[in-house]
Amino acid sequence: MTLTIDPIKGLRGAMRPPSDKSLTHRAYMFAAIAKGDSLVQNPLRGEDCESTLACLAQMGLTFEWLNETTVRIRPAAEWTQPTDHLDCGNSGTTMRLMSGLIASRDLDVTMIGDASLSKRPMKRIAEPLRLMGATVEGDTPPLHIKGSSHLKGIDYQSPVASAQIKSCTLLAGLRAEGETWVTEPSLSRDHTERMLTALGVPLLRDGDKRVGVTGGAEFGGFEFDVPGDISSVAFFMVAAAILPTSRLEIKDLSVNPSRTGIFDVFLEAGIPCILEEEREVLGEPVTDLVVASPFEKKRSFEISGPLVPRLIDEIPVLAVLATQCQGTTVIKDARELRVKESDRIELVADGLRRMGASVETFEDGMAIEGPVKLQGTYIDAHHDHRIAMAFAVAGLAAEGQTTIDGAESIATSFPSFESELRRLTVEG
């Protein structure tokens, strides 16, 4: 699918962003292991989350859509052996987190994915599961797991800050003997920990970077209204910041501190964000947010160190922001971008250069000079949803038309992206 973008003056109005993908995945998986039925309201209906629900259904979970926005989920009394491979589609979260659930049960499962997912590293979650006693074959998909209901708890030192490694290991630890600990070099997203705590599962803590669970913990069914996804709304936030006549109101946004690195960047760049009516839903902080075009020049910024895990998915569109900021923006310690759905460092750099920006790349990031007047061009998104949306934002601020090939991938996380863009557009 090709997406054509023309320049506009701004975005104005209110939006409720697509529901948080990470929280939707976890809501489905936690409902699958709860003791009783759960109601999940406003889950993301993107392809990635649908893959999670379909895989769980192959192992005995049943679900019923009560209306367009609410699904009732009934866990299986005992998980059953699937009769076919579990197809995770394009979703690394589905494959990595579900591996922890499968590994702690007496199941023999092969997990597969699309061409993009089949290139992504799985050794990072296979290693702790093997140490716990599961058999895991495949350092990239297909991933073959022979689980065991007799896993042993471990004390695992993760080589990288990764919520997927941490969550996979902790989910396996819920059914393992003894305590299971994960230590990270820096704090990654903590959705799993927050949800477990809200459901009454006692977490073990030892400082900010070390967390654990005790095997045998259980919890009942729950109700959860999934808030908006900051990784998805980031594209609209950046667009509102760089287009001169913008004022965007964002409703029901998840603002988990382990995910709000974009606020740090906006503060450093001199872009105001106004948070209103802060509240909490199943352990997750939620707020309304206003972003408006700043009158002063935007400043360059740096993304590095502990900030990276808090905004790893937003870096492509923040690189677009950097082209409109005064000075040199430096992004480093982000080598993880090279093993996402695509090599995002190279694709972002190549696309921005094609639009007239000066970008230097290195192994773990890039340096971007600004400000520059971008020029519309042709972009091959390589079927990466975040690349496609990032360059759609760039196209809004460019001179001339921008054409993005491979934009069908946007449906994995933000099916209504184009229609929302059109609805909020202030014409030139």
C-alpha positions in Angstrom: 0.0 0.0 0.0 1.2 3.5 -0.8 0.5 6.5 1.4 0.6 10.0 -0.2 1.3 13.0 2.1 1.0 16.7 1.2 2.3 19.5 3.4 -0.2 21.1 5.8 -0.1 24.1 8.2 -1.0 22.2 11.4 -3.2 19.8 13.4 -6.0 21.1 15.6 -8.6 19.3 17.7 -9.0 16.4 20.2 -8.1 12.8 19.7 -8.2 9.6 21.7 -5.1 7.7 20.5 -5.2 4.0 19.7 -5.1 1.9 22.8 -1.8 1.0 24.2 -0.4 -2.1 22.3 1.8 -3.3 25.1 -1.0 -3.1 27.6 -3.4 -4.9 25.3 -1.0 -7.7 24.8 -0.5 -8.0 28.6 -4.2 -7.7 29.3 -4.9 -10.7 27.1 -2.1 -12.8 28.5 -2.9 -12.0 32.1 -6.6 -12.8 31.4 -5.4 -16.1 30.0 -3.8 -17.1 33.4 -6.4 -15.5 35.7 -8.7 -17.5 38.0 -12.0 -16.3 36.5 -13.3 -14.3 33.6 -12.0 -10.9 32.7 -13.4 -7.9 30.8 -11.0 -5.9 28.6 -12.4 -2.6 27.3 -11.0 -0.6 24.4 -8.2 -3.1 23.5 -6.2 -2.3 20.4 -7.7 -4.0 17.4 -4.4 -3.9 15.5 -2.9 -7.0 13.8 -0.3 -7.6 16.5 -2.7 -7.8 19.4 -5.1 -10.0 17.3 -2.2 -12.4 16.9 -1.9 -12.7 20.7 -5.6 -13.4 21.2 -5.6 -16.0 18.3 -2.5 -17.8 19.7 -4.1 -18.0 23.2 -7.3 -19.3 21.7 -5.4 -22.2 20.1 -4.4 -23.2 23.7 -7.8 -23.2 25.2 -8.8 -19.6 26.0 -12.2 -18.5 24.8 -13.4 -15.0 24.2 -16.6 -13.2 23.3 -17.0 -9.6 21.9 -19.8 -8.1 23.9 -19.7 -5.0 21.7 -17.2 -3.3 19.4 -15.0 -2.2 22.3 -15.4 -4.9 25.0 -14.2 -8.5 25.1 -15.0 -11.0 27.7 -12.1 -13.5 28.2 -12.4 -16.9 29.9 -9.2 -18.7 30.7 -8.8 -22.5 30.1 -8.9 -24.6 33.2 -5.9 -26.4 31.7 -4.0 -25.1 28.6 -4.2 -27.5 25.7 -1.7 -28.6 23.1 -2.3 -26.5 19.9 -2.9 -28.6 16.8 -0.9 -26.2 14.6 2.0 -23.7 14.8 1.3 -20.5 16.7 1.5 -17.7 14.2 2.6 -14.5 15.9 2.5 -12.4 12.7 4.7 -9.4 13.0 4.5 -9.2 16.8 7.7 -9.7 18.8 5.8 -9.0 22.0 3.5 -11.9 21.3 6.3 -14.3 20.7 8.6 -13.2 23.5 6.1 -12.8 26.3 4.0 -15.8 25.4 7.2 -17.9 25.4 7.3 -17.4 29.2 3.7 -18.7 29.6 4.3 -21.7 27.3 7.7 -22.6 28.8 6.1 -23.1 32.3 3.5 -25.6 31.0 3.7 -29.2 29.7 3.3 -28.1 26.1 5.3 -28.7 22.9 4.8 -25.6 20.7 6.3 -24.1 17.6 5.9 -20.3 17.2 6.3 -18.7 13.8 6.1 -15.2 12.4 6.2 -13.2 9.2 9.3 -12.5 7.2 10.3 -9.6 9.4 9.7 -11.3 12.7 11.6 -14.3 11.5 14.8 -12.2 11.4 14.5 -10.9 14.9 16.6 -12.2 17.8 15.0 -14.7 20.2 18.1 -15.9 22.0 17.6 -13.2 24.5 14.5 -14.8 25.8 15.5 -18.4 25.1 18.5 -18.1 27.4 16.7 -17.5 30.7 14.0 -20.0 29.8 16.6 -22.7 29.2 18.3 -21.9 32.5 14.9 -22.4 34.2 14.5 -25.9 32.6 12.6 -25.4 29.4 13.8 -26.7 26.0 14.0 -23.8 23.5 15.3 -24.3 20.0 15.8 -21.4 17.6 17.7 -18.2 18.2 15.4 -16.6 15.5 11.9 -17.8 14.6 10.6 -20.4 14.2 10.9 -20.9 18.0 10.3 -24.5 19.3 9.5 -24.7 23.0 9.1 -27.8 25.1 7.7 -26.5 28.3 7.7 -28.0 31.8 5.5 -27.5 34.8 8.6 -28.0 37.0 10.7 -25.0 36.1 13.2 -23.8 38.6 13.5 -20.1 39.6 16.6 -18.3 38.5 18.5 -15.1 39.3 19.0 -13.7 35.8 21.3 -10.8 34.8 19.8 -9.4 31.6 22.5 -8.1 29.2 20.2 -5.3 28.0 17.4 -3.3 29.4 14.4 -5.0 27.8 10.8 -5.2 29.1 10.3 -8.3 26.8 13.1 -10.2 28.4 12.1 -9.2 31.9 8.4 -9.9 31.3 9.0 -13.3 29.6 11.2 -14.4 32.6 8.8 -13.2 35.3 5.8 -14.8 33.6 7.6 -18.1 33.5 8.6 -17.5 37.1 4.9 -17.3 38.2 4.8 -21.1 37.8 8.4 -21.9 38.7 9.7 -23.4 42.0 11.1 -20.7 44.3 12.0 -17.2 43.4 12.8 -15.8 40.0 14.7 -12.6 39.7 15.7 -10.3 36.8 18.3 -7.6 37.0 18.7 -5.1 34.2 21.5 -2.6 33.4 18.9 0.2 33.4 15.1 0.3 34.0 13.0 -0.9 31.1 9.2 -0.5 30.7 7.5 -1.8 33.8 3.9 -2.5 32.6 4.2 -6.2 33.7 5.3 -5.2 37.2 2.5 -2.6 37.6 -0.2 -4.9 36.4 1.0 -7.8 38.6 1.0 -5.5 41.6 -2.5 -4.1 40.8 -3.8 -7.7 40.6 -2.4 -8.5 44.1 0.7 -10.4 43.1 3.5 -9.6 45.6 6.6 -8.4 43.7 10.1 -8.8 45.1 12.3 -5.7 44.9 15.9 -5.0 45.4 16.6 -1.5 44.1 15.3 0.1 41.0 16.8 -2.4 38.5 16.1 -5.8 40.2 12.7 -7.4 40.4 11.4 -10.8 41.1 8.3 -13.1 41.7 7.7 -16.1 43.8 6.3 -19.2 42.1 2.7 -20.2 42.8 1.2 -16.7 42.8 -2.4 -16.5 41.5 -4.9 -13.7 40.9 -8.6 -13.5 39.9 -10.3 -12.1 36.8 -10.3 -8.4 36.3 -11.7 -5.5 34.4 -9.3 -3.2 32.5 -10.0 -0.2 30.2 -6.9 0.1 28.1 -5.6 3.7 27.9 -4.0 5.4 24.9 -0.6 4.5 23.5 2.1 7.1 23.9 4.2 5.3 21.2 1.4 5.8 18.7 0.4 9.3 19.7 4.1 10.4 19.5 3.7 10.9 15.8 0.9 13.4 16.3 2.8 15.0 19.2 5.8 15.7 16.9 3.6 16.8 14.1 1.8 19.3 16.4 5.2 20.6 17.6 6.7 21.2 14.2 3.6 22.5 12.2 3.1 26.2 12.9 -0.7 26.4 13.6 -1.2 23.3 15.8 -3.0 22.7 19.0 -3.7 19.1 19.8 -5.6 17.7 22.8 -5.0 14.0 23.6 -7.4 12.1 25.8 -6.9 9.1 28.1 -3.1 8.7 27.5 -1.0 6.2 29.4 1.9 8.0 30.9 3.8 5.2 32.6 7.1 6.8 33.7 9.1 4.0 32.0 7.5 5.1 28.7 7.5 8.9 28.9 11.0 9.7 27.6 9.4 11.8 24.9 8.4 14.3 27.6 12.1 14.7 28.5 13.0 15.3 24.9 10.2 17.9 24.4 11.3 19.7 27.6 14.9 19.8 26.4 13.8 21.0 22.9 11.6 23.8 24.5 8.3 22.3 23.4 5.5 22.7 26.0 3.3 19.8 27.1 0.4 20.4 29.5 -0.8 17.4 31.5 -4.3 17.5 32.9 -6.6 15.2 35.1 -4.0 12.6 36.0 -5.4 9.3 37.3 -4.6 5.6 37.6 -6.1 2.5 35.9 -4.9 -1.0 37.0 -1.6 0.4 38.2 -1.1 2.6 35.0 -1.0 6.4 35.3 -3.3 8.0 32.8 -3.7 11.7 31.8 -5.0 14.1 29.2 -2.4 16.1 27.3 -2.2 19.3 25.3 0.6 19.9 22.7 0.8 23.2 20.8 3.3 24.7 18.4 6.0 26.6 20.4 6.6 30.2 19.4 10.3 30.0 20.2 12.9 28.2 18.2 13.2 24.5 19.0 16.5 23.4 20.5 18.5 20.3 19.6 18.5 17.5 22.1 20.4 14.3 23.1 19.0 10.8 23.5 21.4 8.4 25.3 21.8 6.1 28.3 18.8 5.3 30.5 16.6 7.6 28.4 16.8 5.2 25.4 14.6 2.3 26.8 11.9 5.0 27.8 11.4 6.0 24.2 13.0 3.4 21.9 9.9 3.2 19.7 9.6 7.0 19.4 13.2 7.5 18.1 12.2 7.4 14.3 9.8 10.3 14.7 12.0 12.1 17.2 14.7 12.1 14.5 12.2 13.9 12.3 11.7 16.4 15.1 15.5 16.9 15.2 15.5 18.2 11.6 13.4 21.1 12.8 15.6 21.9 15.9 18.4 24.4 16.1 21.8 22.7 16.3 23.0 19.1 16.3 20.8 16.4 17.9 22.7 13.2 19.0 21.1 9.8 19.4 23.3 7.1 20.8 23.2 3.9 22.9 20.3 2.8 20.6 21.7 -0.2 18.8 18.5 -2.0 19.6 17.0 -0.1 16.7 18.9 -2.2 14.2 17.0 -5.3 15.2 13.5 -4.0 15.2 11.1 -4.7 12.3 13.8 -3.2 10.2 17.2 -1.5 10.7 15.6 1.7 11.8 18.9 3.6 12.1 19.7 3.1 8.5 16.2 3.6 7.2 15.6 6.8 9.2 19.0 8.2 8.1 18.5 7.3 4.5 15.0 8.7 4.3 16.0 12.0 6.0 18.9 12.4 3.7 16.6 11.9 0.7 14.5 14.8 2.1 17.5 17.1 2.4 18.7 16.6 6.0 22.3 16.1 7.1 22.5 12.9 9.0 25.6 11.0 10.3 25.1 7.4 11.4 27.1 5.2 13.7 26.6 1.7 15.1 24.3 2.7 17.9 22.6 5.9 16.6 22.9 9.0 14.6 23.6 12.8 14.6 21.2 15.1 12.8 21.8 18.8 11.9 18.9 21.3 12.0 16.9 23.1 11.2 16.4 22.2 7.5 13.5 22.7 5.1 12.6 19.1 4.1 11.7 18.2 0.6 9.0 15.7 -0.4 10.4 12.5 -1.8 9.7 8.7 -2.2 10.2 6.6 0.9 10.3 2.8 1.1 9.2 2.0 4.6 10.2 -1.7 4.2 6.9 -2.7 5.8 7.9 -1.1 9.2 4.9 0.7 10.7 7.0 3.2 12.7 9.1 4.1 9.7 6.0 4.7 7.6 4.4 6.9 10.2 7.6 8.9 11.0 8.0 9.8 7.3 4.3 10.7 7.0 5.0 13.3 9.8 8.1 14.5 7.9 6.0 14.8 4.7 3.5 17.1 6.5 6.3 19.6 7.1 8.1 19.2 3.7 7.8 21.1 0.5 6.1 19.0 -2.2 4.5 15.6 -2.0 5.9 12.6 -0.1 5.0 9.1 -1.2 5.5 6.2 1.3 5.5 2.6 0.0 4.9 -0.2 2.4 2.4 1.8 4.5 0.1 -1.2 5.0 2.2 -2.1 8.0 0.7 0.9 9.9 -2.3 -1.4 10.5 -0.3 -3.4 13.0 -0.4 -0.7 15.6 -2.5 2.3 14.3 -5.2 1.2 11.9 -6.9 4.7 11.9 -3.7 6.7 11.5 -4.5 8.1 8.1 -8.1 9.0 8.9 -7.1 10.7 12.1 -4.5 12.7 10.2 -7.1 13.9 7.7 -9.6 14.7 10.4 -7.2 16.9 12.4 -5.6 18.6 9.4 -5.4 22.4 9.2 -5.1 23.0 5.5 -2.5 25.3 4.0 
